Each structure stands twice: as structure tokens, then as C-alpha cells.
Amino acid sequence: MSETRYFENKMTVKDVGLAGKRVLVRVDFNVPLGKDGKVADDFRIRSALPTLEYILGQGAKLILMSHLGRPKGKRVPELSLAPVRDALEALLGVPVKFAPDCVGPEVEKVADSLQDGEVLLLENLRFYSEETDNDPGFAEQLAALADVYVNDAFGTAHRAHASTEGITHFTSPAVAGFLLEKEIEFLGGLLVDPEKPFVAILGGAKISGKIDVIKNLMDRVDGILIGGGMANTFLKASGADIGNSLFEESSLDVAREISDLAEARQIKFLLPADYVAADKVEEGAATAPVEPGQPVPDGYALVDIGPGAVALFGEEVMRARTVFWNGPMGVFEIDEFSVGTVDLAKAVAAATSGGTVSVLGGGDTASAAKKAGVADRITHISTGGGASLEFVGGKVLPGIAALTDRGEG
């Protein structure tokens, strides 16, 4: 099996009988908590609901495990999953029990006492360093809670942890939940026979984290549109003026290599033609347009793509039948510098309404779609930032590779 096809033909939760069984689901409830200690954004919890509701509908006993934050193997009260239990209970509409630990005799006792249709949420997995160390003993303790193991946590699928990879050595079959299945379907579709023309939009701060993505997509895309801070490095590499803009000195050679590769393969490789520059990267800063070929005003930095770039990028998006977007076009967190990103998000949504398959990866890109008011008009918004980049970059994700192939379970 080729490296990029390892994700095909994995068993899902629909392929196994669940009635009366303890179903242990690895979810990604790593959600932000507000100053009041409550869940500030429940997107990841809501994304898991289809799987959880299906399992309960099958008459199973549902046990959920997740991490929250980076406690680094220590019990950190502020990173307890207790507030997540409250949010989950409200969304799921059924009582959710909470275990003050995730392994051990007491947890096993609670898990064994569950009745069909009951739900138990375990405490933060990362209170144990054994979780991120993928310790076999810890994985086996987790497996002791399960008759069936389901992974629905795409956001951690790129990590070989005890709850994502190690546990599969002690449970069989190990299957995907609906969210993980959906991620595989849409991200896998970018790598396996995407409908053409296929355009990739790549932004954000750095090239270095997206080299594998760019090179892997070179074999598949018809066009690449570059924006955000990473465009500064490409511009600098080409000899263009970028004023006081940040760029990656260590990635200049890579930028030239990628540009040459795109030209050799006759891939349309577009950098923004015009920009918005600012004297400070903060609200209320003085701004100035930077037209094609014009110098950046003295002391200014590039903070957004300009209207000409938006129009040009929008034309490419409207012609595309498949679009993958990762990374904003500028410092979109500041309203004055968000126009390019928001307008491009609206163009992607318009193309999607016309039948284009649009896939967004990364938290910032998801936030940009939400800011533009078009999140519900995108084909698929990935729940995993690093995981989506590694997947599209052609790397094997351990949490997916470890799942049982159909015919093997």
C-alpha cells in the first residue's frame, strides 16, 4: 500500500455491533476555557456529537477520554475536564458522569457499573506523562475500560500517544468515529483524485511549517496562492521590497526552490500583487496601500493583501472545482487588517455554493471563515490544525494508521 493511501478502507463505528458494550471513544475535547472556567468555544464538542449520539442510539455504554491543555504529566486543577462535562451534558441532553481519574481500579469499577445508554467522561489523559510517552502499560489500562475502541479525535491523530496508537495493540477492532471518517474523506480526497482545477491557498506566518504540504501538493494542484506572513519570505527571496515585514531568513533558499519547482511543473504560483501596509501591527495603526511594484513606505510592514490580490485570488477560486485553504492572508485578528482574509473567505464560500469542494484546515482559517460569516457555507472545516497539515503533507498519521482495516477485524 502506498504511503498516501494508508487511510483508505478503515473500519468505522458502523462496522461493529455496539449494543450492551462498553464503547471507549477518544474524543478531542481540548477546548478553550474562559476566565469563568467554563467552555468558551464548544465547536469540537459539537463536532463529536454525531458519533456519540449514534453509539448511545445503539444501546451501548459510552466512555469518553480526552486531553485538555498541556499539564505535562501533572495534575493541574485548572485543566480538569469537569467544565467540559457540563458543556457536553447540555449538548448531549443526557446526564454525563465524571470520573476524577482516567485509569485505575476505581475508574474500572465505575466503567463496569455503567448501564446501557449511560455516559462517563474520564479526567484529563495528560495528567499522566505516560499518555504522551505512549507507555504500553498505560495504554493497556485504558484498554481495560473498553469492549470496543473508537478514535474520533482527528486533532490528535498525528500523535502516537497511548490513547491514539498504543491502545490499539490491546483492543480489536479499533475503529473510526464519524468525525474522523469525515476528515479522512475530505482531506483524503485532496490527495486521491481531486476534481480539477485544484487550487491551494496557503497563508499564515511561516513557510517552514508548510514545506511538506507545498511539495506534496505540487503533484496534485493546478495553482497555489500564497498570502500572509509566508508571502513575505517568497517576496524577499525574489528581491522584492517588504519594508519592515517579518520573514524567515532560514527559508529563503526553500522559497526559491519552491518557486522554481512550480515554474518547472507549469503550476500557477501566485503571490499577492498589492498589499496593505501599516506603521504598527496593532489596532488604530496608520495604513497605506502598496501597489504592484511600488516600495513599502519607510518603517511600514505588510499586514494584509490588497484589493487587487483579493480579486485575482478570487478569480482563481471561482474557476476551481477543489480548494484547500490553510492560513490567513494577513493579521486578520485585527479588524483593520482582516479585509483580505474575510473577502477571500467569502469568495471560497461563493465558489462552494457553485459546486466547488472547499476544505479548510487550521484553527486560524476556521476562525477567519467564522469572522466572515461563511463557516456554514464551506464543504468541510477540519478540526485538526497540525493533523490536517501533516495529513495533506503526505505524512502517515499514527492514530489513523493504527485503526483496523476492513477485512481484518
C-alpha positions in Angstrom: 0.0 0.0 0.0 1.4 3.4 -1.0 2.2 5.9 1.8 -0.6 8.3 0.8 -3.3 5.5 0.8 -2.9 4.1 4.2 -6.0 5.9 5.4 -8.4 4.1 3.0 -10.6 1.2 3.9 -10.6 1.8 7.7 -13.4 0.2 9.8 -15.8 2.7 11.3 -18.2 2.6 14.2 -20.9 1.4 11.9 -19.0 -1.8 11.1 -19.3 -3.2 14.6 -22.1 -4.3 17.0 -22.3 -2.0 20.0 -25.4 -3.0 21.9 -24.7 -3.6 25.6 -20.9 -3.0 25.1 -18.6 -0.5 26.8 -17.5 1.7 24.0 -14.4 3.8 24.8 -14.1 6.8 22.5 -11.0 9.0 22.2 -12.5 12.5 21.5 -10.8 15.8 21.1 -12.3 18.0 23.8 -9.2 20.2 24.0 -11.4 23.3 24.1 -10.7 26.8 25.3 -11.9 27.7 28.8 -13.0 31.3 29.6 -12.0 33.3 32.7 -15.1 31.9 34.4 -13.7 28.4 34.0 -16.5 27.4 31.5 -16.1 26.2 27.9 -15.6 29.3 25.7 -15.9 27.5 22.3 -17.8 24.2 22.0 -17.1 23.6 18.3 -15.0 20.5 19.0 -17.6 19.1 21.3 -20.4 19.7 18.8 -18.3 18.1 16.1 -18.2 14.8 18.1 -22.0 14.6 18.8 -23.0 12.6 15.7 -20.7 9.7 16.8 -21.7 9.9 20.4 -25.4 10.0 19.6 -25.1 7.1 17.3 -23.3 5.0 19.9 -26.0 5.8 22.5 -28.7 5.0 20.0 -27.2 1.5 19.6 -27.7 0.8 23.3 -24.1 1.0 24.3 -22.3 2.2 27.4 -20.3 5.3 26.4 -17.0 6.2 27.9 -15.1 9.2 26.7 -11.5 10.2 27.1 -9.6 13.3 26.1 -6.8 15.7 26.9 -7.1 19.4 27.8 -4.2 21.8 27.5 -0.6 20.8 28.4 -0.4 19.8 32.0 2.9 17.9 31.2 2.1 14.8 33.3 1.0 16.7 36.4 -2.5 17.1 37.9 -3.4 20.7 37.2 -6.8 21.6 38.6 -7.3 24.4 36.1 -7.0 21.8 33.3 -9.6 19.4 34.6 -12.2 18.2 32.1 -15.0 18.9 34.7 -16.2 22.1 32.9 -16.3 20.1 29.6 -18.6 17.6 31.3 -21.1 20.4 32.0 -21.0 21.6 28.3 -21.2 18.1 27.0 -24.2 17.3 29.2 -26.1 20.3 27.9 -25.3 19.5 24.3 -26.0 15.8 24.5 -29.1 16.2 26.5 -28.4 13.2 28.9 -26.6 13.0 32.2 -22.8 12.7 32.0 -20.9 11.1 34.8 -17.4 12.3 35.6 -14.5 10.2 36.8 -11.8 12.0 38.8 -9.2 9.9 37.1 -8.7 8.1 33.7 -7.1 4.8 34.8 -7.0 2.5 37.9 -9.3 0.2 39.8 -11.8 2.9 40.8 -12.3 4.1 37.2 -12.7 0.5 36.1 -15.3 0.0 38.8 -17.3 3.0 37.6 -17.0 1.9 34.0 -18.2 -1.6 34.8 -21.2 -0.3 36.6 -22.5 1.7 33.7 -25.9 0.8 32.3 -26.8 0.8 28.7 -27.3 4.4 27.4 -25.2 5.9 30.2 -22.2 8.2 29.6 -18.9 8.6 31.5 -16.2 11.2 30.9 -12.7 10.5 32.2 -10.4 13.0 33.7 -7.6 14.6 31.6 -5.4 11.9 30.0 -2.3 14.2 30.1 -2.3 14.4 33.8 -0.1 11.3 33.1 3.1 11.6 31.2 2.6 8.0 30.2 -0.1 9.3 27.8 2.2 11.3 25.6 5.1 8.8 26.1 2.8 6.1 24.6 3.5 3.9 27.6 2.2 0.3 26.9 1.2 -0.2 30.5 -0.9 2.9 30.5 -2.4 2.0 27.1 -3.4 -1.4 28.5 -5.0 0.2 31.5 -7.1 2.4 29.2 -8.0 -0.7 27.0 -9.3 -2.4 30.2 -12.2 0.0 30.1 -13.3 -0.9 26.6 -15.1 -3.7 24.8 -14.9 -1.5 21.6 -12.4 1.3 20.9 -13.3 4.2 18.7 -11.0 7.1 17.7 -12.9 10.2 16.8 -10.1 12.7 17.7 -8.6 13.8 14.4 -6.8 16.7 16.2 -4.5 14.3 17.9 -4.3 11.6 15.2 -0.8 12.8 14.2 0.5 11.9 17.6 1.4 8.3 18.6 0.1 8.6 22.1 -1.3 5.9 24.4 -4.9 6.8 23.7 -4.5 7.1 20.0 -2.0 4.4 18.9 -0.9 2.4 22.0 -4.4 1.3 22.9 -4.9 -0.3 19.5 -2.4 -3.0 20.5 -4.8 -4.1 23.3 -8.2 -3.7 21.6 -9.6 -5.3 18.4 -11.1 -4.0 16.3 -10.1 -0.3 16.6 -12.5 1.8 14.5 -13.0 5.4 13.4 -15.9 7.6 14.5 -17.9 9.7 12.1 -15.8 12.8 12.6 -12.5 11.0 11.9 -14.2 9.3 8.9 -15.3 12.7 7.6 -11.8 14.1 8.0 -10.3 11.2 6.1 -12.9 11.5 3.4 -12.3 15.2 2.6 -8.6 15.5 3.4 -8.0 12.2 1.6 -10.0 13.5 -1.3 -7.4 16.2 -1.8 -4.7 13.6 -2.2 -6.6 10.9 -4.1 -8.2 12.1 -7.4 -9.3 15.6 -6.5 -11.7 17.2 -9.0 -9.8 19.7 -11.2 -8.9 22.5 -11.3 -7.5 22.2 -7.8 -6.2 25.3 -6.1 -4.4 25.5 -2.8 -4.4 28.7 -0.7 -1.6 28.9 1.8 -1.1 31.7 4.3 -0.1 32.2 7.9 3.2 33.2 9.3 5.8 30.7 8.2 6.9 28.6 5.2 8.9 26.2 7.4 5.8 24.5 8.8 4.3 24.0 5.4 7.2 22.9 3.2 5.9 19.3 3.2 2.4 20.4 2.3 3.5 22.6 -0.6 5.8 19.9 -2.0 3.2 17.2 -1.6 0.5 19.3 -3.3 2.8 20.1 -6.2 1.9 16.7 -7.7 -1.8 17.4 -7.5 -2.7 21.1 -7.7 -3.2 23.4 -10.7 -2.5 26.5 -8.7 -1.0 27.8 -5.4 -2.0 31.1 -3.9 0.3 32.5 -1.3 -0.6 35.1 1.3 0.1 36.1 4.9 3.5 36.3 6.5 4.8 33.4 4.5 4.4 35.5 1.3 6.9 38.0 2.7 9.6 35.3 2.6 8.8 34.5 -1.1 8.8 38.2 -1.9 12.2 38.7 -0.1 13.6 35.7 -2.0 12.6 37.2 -5.3 14.3 40.5 -4.4 11.1 42.5 -3.7 10.8 45.2 -1.1 8.9 44.1 2.0 9.7 47.1 4.3 9.8 46.1 8.0 7.8 42.9 7.4 8.9 39.8 9.2 10.2 37.0 7.1 12.1 33.7 7.5 15.8 34.2 6.7 16.4 30.4 7.0 13.7 29.7 4.4 14.8 32.0 1.6 16.5 29.1 -0.3 13.5 26.9 0.2 11.2 29.7 -1.2 13.4 30.0 -4.3 13.3 26.2 -4.7 9.5 26.0 -4.5 9.1 28.9 -6.9 11.4 27.2 -9.4 9.6 23.9 -9.0 6.2 25.5 -9.6 7.6 27.1 -12.8 9.1 23.8 -14.0 5.9 22.0 -13.5 3.8 24.8 -15.0 1.8 25.3 -11.8 0.2 28.7 -11.4 2.1 30.1 -8.4 0.7 33.5 -7.3 1.9 35.9 -4.8 -0.2 39.0 -3.9 0.2 41.8 -6.4 -0.7 44.5 -3.9 -0.8 44.9 -0.2 -1.9 47.0 2.8 1.0 48.2 4.9 0.9 49.6 8.4 3.3 51.6 10.6 2.5 49.3 13.6 0.9 45.9 13.8 -1.8 47.0 16.2 -5.3 48.5 16.2 -5.5 52.1 15.1 -2.2 52.0 13.1 -1.7 54.2 10.1 -2.1 52.2 6.9 -1.1 52.7 3.3 -1.8 50.8 0.1 1.2 49.2 -1.7 0.6 49.0 -5.4 2.3 46.4 -7.6 6.0 47.2 -8.0 5.9 50.1 -5.6 8.1 50.3 -2.5 6.7 49.8 1.0 6.6 53.2 2.9 9.5 53.7 5.2 9.1 52.0 8.5 5.9 50.2 7.4 5.2 46.4 7.3 2.9 44.3 5.1 -0.2 43.3 7.2 -2.9 42.3 4.6 -3.3 41.5 0.9 -4.8 44.3 -1.2 -8.0 44.5 -3.3 -6.1 43.6 -6.5 -4.8 40.4 -4.9 -8.2 39.6 -3.5 -9.8 40.0 -6.9 -7.1 37.9 -8.6 -7.2 35.1 -6.0 -11.0 35.2 -6.1 -10.9 34.6 -9.8 -8.7 31.5 -9.4 -11.0 30.3 -6.6 -14.2 30.7 -8.7 -12.6 28.7 -11.5 -11.6 25.9 -9.2 -13.5 22.7 -8.5 -11.5 21.8 -5.4 -10.0 24.3 -2.9 -7.8 23.7 0.1 -7.1 26.6 2.3 -4.7 26.8 5.3 -3.6 30.1 6.9 -4.9 33.7 6.8 -3.9 36.3 4.3 -2.8 38.8 6.9 -3.0 39.8 10.5 -6.7 39.0 10.5 -7.1 39.1 14.2 -7.0 42.9 13.9 -10.2 44.1 12.1 -8.4 46.8 10.0 -6.0 44.1 8.6 -8.7 41.3 8.1 -10.3 42.6 4.9 -8.3 40.5 2.5 -8.8 37.3 4.5 -12.5 37.9 5.0 -13.1 38.8 1.4 -11.3 35.7 0.2 -13.3 33.5 2.6 -16.5 35.0 1.0 -15.1 34.1 -2.4 -14.4 30.5 -1.3 -18.0 30.3 0.1 -19.4 31.6 -3.2 -17.4 29.0 -5.2 -18.7 26.3 -2.8 -22.3 27.4 -3.5 -21.5 26.8 -7.2 -20.4 23.2 -6.5 -16.7 23.6 -5.6 -15.4 21.3 -2.8 -13.8 23.5 -0.2 -11.7 22.2 2.6 -10.3 24.5 5.3 -7.5 23.4 7.7 -6.2 25.1 10.8 -7.7 27.0 13.7 -6.9 30.4 12.3 -8.5 29.6 8.9 -11.6 28.3 10.7 -11.7 31.5 12.7 -11.4 33.5 9.5 -14.4 31.7 8.0 -16.4 32.3 11.1 -15.4 36.0 11.2 -16.5 36.3 7.5 -19.9 34.7 8.5 -19.4 31.8 6.0 -18.4 28.9 8.1 -21.6 27.1 7.4 -21.1 27.5 3.6 -17.7 25.6 3.5 -17.8 22.0 2.5 -15.5 20.9 5.3 -13.6 22.7 8.1 -11.0 20.4 9.7 -11.0 20.1 13.5 -7.2 19.5 13.4 -4.6 22.1 12.6 -1.3 20.2 12.9 -3.0 17.0 12.0 -4.5 18.4 8.8 -1.2 19.9 7.7 0.6 16.6 8.3 -2.1 14.6 6.5 -2.1 16.8 3.4 1.7 16.9 3.6 1.7 13.2 3.0 2.8 12.0 6.4 1.3 8.9 8.0 -0.9 9.8 10.9 -0.3 7.1 13.6 -3.8 7.5 15.1 -5.3 6.6 11.7 -2.8 4.1 10.6 -3.4 2.1 13.8 -7.1 1.6 13.1 -8.3 -1.8 11.8 -8.7 -2.2 8.0 -11.9 -3.7 6.7 -11.5 -7.4 6.4 -9.1 -7.6 9.3 -11.4 -7.0 12.2 
